[in-house]
Amino acid sequence: MLIRIDGAGATHDLLDWLVSQRLSYSVGFALSQDTVDVLAALPESAWQPAYDADREPRPGAWVIEATGLMNLTAWPKGMRVIVRRERPHPGAQLRVTDQDGHRFTALATNTAPGGPHRQLADLELRHRRRARVEDRIRAAKDTGLRNLPLHELDQNRIWQAIVALACEITAWTELLAPAEHPARRWEPNVSGCGSSPCPPGGPSRPPHQCAAPPRRRAAAPGST
């Protein structure tokens, strides 16, 4: 089983526990400025092309294994660090840590090298695909979690259970569509109807106001 977490998951206690449970992990990992400086000084030949969502080389993005460039003795045995270097998207504001117009992000994983879909670009893409969680969170808020409508705690628990059920139905319904159909990425549309379903006792709305076509979910950042 693979556990994917953002940078909040890069803690000794959590990774030690995951290893003790014999779980695979892929977590965001912070880079020190010294490490970024070392990476920025590496020759272009040391980098490999990163993949887009279709596992094709993505222009302007590269990956490298930085395990040997860092002191990881305090971290779990077998941990690897993979770094992505990319040109920020047009209009994106550069950070202080960006070097030569490139942005460096990293992940830590205990997936060993070798075997199918274990190239550096594969592992980096696998980690980046965790961004679908943010899509689910946004859809849950649009479905009714943005504002709890009732006064009592137990009443809102019931509301949350109903929203969770609606989200599950939405997720499973997407799987009925062919793999390349846009319905696979549809989300609840809140224009004109507010979050759906409507709260009990809330104002009724004509059916045509709740029949807007679903919003299409955008691709994960950096995946195309």
Secondary structure, DSSP 8 states (H G I E B T S, - for coil): -EEEE-GGG--HHHHHHHHHTT-EEEEEE---HHHHHHHHTS-GGG-EEEE-TTSSEEEEEEEEE-GGGS--TTS-TT-EEEEEEE---TT----TT-BTTBEEEEEEE---S-STT-SHHHHHHHHHGGGHHHHHHHHHIIIIISS---SSHHHHHHHHHHHHHHHHHHHHHHTTS-TTSGGGGEE---TTT-SSS--TT-----GGGG----EE----TT--
